[in-house]
Amino acid sequence: MNAKIETNRLILRPLIEEDVTPIFRMATEASHFTYQPDLPPSTVNEMESLIQWSKSCNQRNTPEKIYKFNLAFV
């Protein structure tokens, strides 16, 4: 599924390769993972792998079954 939701001030869309650097910067800020059980990605390559994983999960989704649904907030 290639979902996209758009309003005047917000876009929700699947992650794309161009998101790697901005998401990596955000995720590696000191306080970003304060209230999350996960650890931040340690390298840009790790973030690339996470985005590829997200994309492959989204591609498996169907209207009948959602495996994993990740969207970028823009």
C-alpha positions as CSV (number, residue, x, y, z in Angstrom):
1,M,0.0,0.0,0.0
2,N,1.3,3.4,-0.9
3,A,-0.7,5.6,1.5
4,K,-0.5,9.3,1.5
5,I,-2.6,11.7,3.6
6,E,-2.3,15.4,2.9
7,T,-3.8,18.5,4.6
8,N,-2.9,22.2,4.3
9,R,-0.2,21.8,7.0
10,L,0.7,18.2,7.2
11,I,1.7,15.3,4.9
12,L,1.8,11.7,6.0
13,R,3.5,9.5,3.5
14,P,5.7,6.4,3.3
15,L,9.4,6.8,4.1
16,I,11.7,7.3,1.2
17,E,15.5,7.2,0.8
18,E,15.8,11.0,1.0
19,D,14.5,10.7,4.6
20,V,17.7,8.9,5.8
21,T,19.8,12.0,6.7
22,P,17.0,14.1,8.3
23,I,15.7,11.2,10.4
24,F,19.2,10.2,11.4
25,R,19.9,13.7,12.6
26,M,16.7,13.8,14.6
27,A,17.1,10.3,16.0
28,T,20.6,11.0,17.2
29,E,19.8,14.2,19.1
30,A,20.6,13.6,22.8
31,S,17.0,13.7,24.1
32,H,15.2,12.0,21.3
33,F,15.1,8.6,22.8
34,T,14.6,9.7,26.4
35,Y,11.1,8.1,26.7
36,Q,11.5,5.3,24.2
37,P,12.7,1.8,24.9
38,D,14.7,1.6,21.6
39,L,18.2,2.7,21.1
40,P,19.1,5.3,18.5
41,P,20.6,4.2,15.2
42,S,24.4,4.2,15.5
43,T,25.1,4.9,11.8
44,V,23.5,6.3,8.7
45,N,23.7,2.8,7.2
46,E,21.6,1.5,10.0
47,M,19.0,4.1,9.3
48,E,19.1,3.2,5.6
49,S,18.4,-0.4,6.6
50,L,15.5,0.6,8.8
51,I,13.9,2.7,6.0
52,Q,14.3,-0.2,3.6
53,W,12.7,-2.6,6.1
54,S,9.8,-0.1,6.6
55,K,9.4,0.1,2.8
56,S,9.3,-3.7,2.4
57,C,6.8,-4.0,5.2
58,N,4.6,-1.3,3.6
59,Q,4.8,-3.1,0.2
60,R,3.5,-6.4,1.8
61,N,0.4,-4.6,3.3
62,T,-2.9,-5.2,1.7
63,P,-6.4,-3.8,2.6
64,E,-7.0,-7.2,4.2
65,K,-3.8,-7.4,6.3
66,I,-1.4,-4.8,7.6
67,Y,2.0,-6.2,8.6
68,K,3.6,-2.9,9.6
69,F,2.5,0.6,8.7
70,N,5.1,3.3,9.0
71,L,4.6,6.8,7.7
72,A,6.8,10.0,7.7
73,F,5.3,13.2,9.1
74,V,6.2,16.1,6.9
